[in-house]
Amino acid sequence: MYPELFRINDFVISSFGVMVALAFLVAYWVASIEFKRKGLDERLLNNLLLVSMIGGIVGAKLFYVFENVPLGDLLANPFPYLFSRGGLTFYGGFLGAVFLVLLLSWKNRVSFWTIADALAPSIAIGHAIGRIGCFLVGDDYGTPSNLPWAMSFPKGLPPTTEKVHPTQIYEALYLGIVFLILWRLRKRERGGGWLFSVFLILSGVERFFIEFIRQTTPSPIPGLSIAQLVALLLVLFAVVRLCIIYNRNQSRASRV
């Protein structure tokens, strides 16, 4: 664990912050390759990076506050919760970024699904790198475990001296594999957001099952977390989207 890379008086450079920045840069580089291949405007990609960062950070913070802060405490004094350095959730950031990307694509009159397919591999690799940041700072670890590779996070968020599942590493490895799958599939053009839908299914299935061995926020449904409910909804949405794409392509093929 390396929560702090270095400190200058009260100014701290955290390992998580560096990995998040690296995640955005690598995701941008991967996306630029796809934008060139698809003949999309690279200036649009620059704007997409900006809105993704804004939507991702704001959405991640708001979703974290929604999950973890009682409404009464938030209404009484929202600033400590909304402007603290810690506390970000992937699905909040993901949904926030998707919302702003949708608005930007509409403004530029470019298909959202075309952009989403071009961005799918970059989202996977960016998420994988972000999970390494979670590991370095000791956040989002799992439940107690006796496995040989279980570890403690004495300087984690929150700290624990008990050995637990390093679920951040599990997710980073899995999402790295998802990236490789998407990268291999990206040239099989199906249109309509099919590659993005494949990403939603692969990542959603992973998130649903990893939550059973993670320290997480429970939902109103006993036995399930809020993240699991979001994952299920996204997987369902993606399956419906793939069915629509398949039926549309079949209809086109029958008219040829």
C-alpha positions, 0 to 999 in steps of 0.5 A: 500500500502506498496511499501517499506518493509524496507530501509538500506541507499539507499538499498531498499527491495520492497514489489514487489520484495519480492512477485516476489521472493515468486511467484518463490518459490511457483511456484517451490514447486507446479511444484516439486509436478507435476514433481514427479507425472509425473516421471520427473527429479527434477534436470531438474526442478532446471535448469528450475527455473533458466532459467525461472527467467532469461528469465522472468526478461529479457523478462519482461524488454524488453517488457516493454521498447518496449511498453513504450519507443520511439525508438529514446530515446532508441537508443540515451541512452538505459541504463537508460531504460534497467537497471532501477529497475521498469518496467516489463510486465507479457507477456514479462516475460512469453514469455521470460521464455517460449523461454528459457524453450523450448531451455532447453527441446530441449537440454535435449531431453524432450518434451516441452509439457510434461514440459509445462503441468507440469508447468501450475498450477505453472505459474497460482499461481505464476502469482497470487502472483505476482499480489499481489506484483503489488497491494502492490507497487501500479502498474498496477491499473485500471481506475477511479471507483466509486465502494465501493471497489475502492481505490487510490494509492498515492505512486503508479507507477505512483501515483494517488489520484483518486479512481480506480479499484484495478485490481491487486486484481481482477487478483489475485483472478481470477488467484487463481481460475485458479490455482485450476481448473488446479490443479483439471484437472492435472491428466486427462492426454491428452498429447501434452500440453493440460493443458498448453493450458487450462491455456493460454485460461483461463488467456488470456480471463481474460487479454483481458477483464481486459484491458478494465478497466486498465491503459494500453499501446494502440496498433496500433489497435484502442480500443485494447492494446498490451496486448490484442493482445498478449492475443488473439494470445495466446488464438488462439494458444491454441485453435488450439493446443487443436484441434490438441490434440483432433484429434490425440486422436480420431485417436488413439482411432479409431485404437484400 
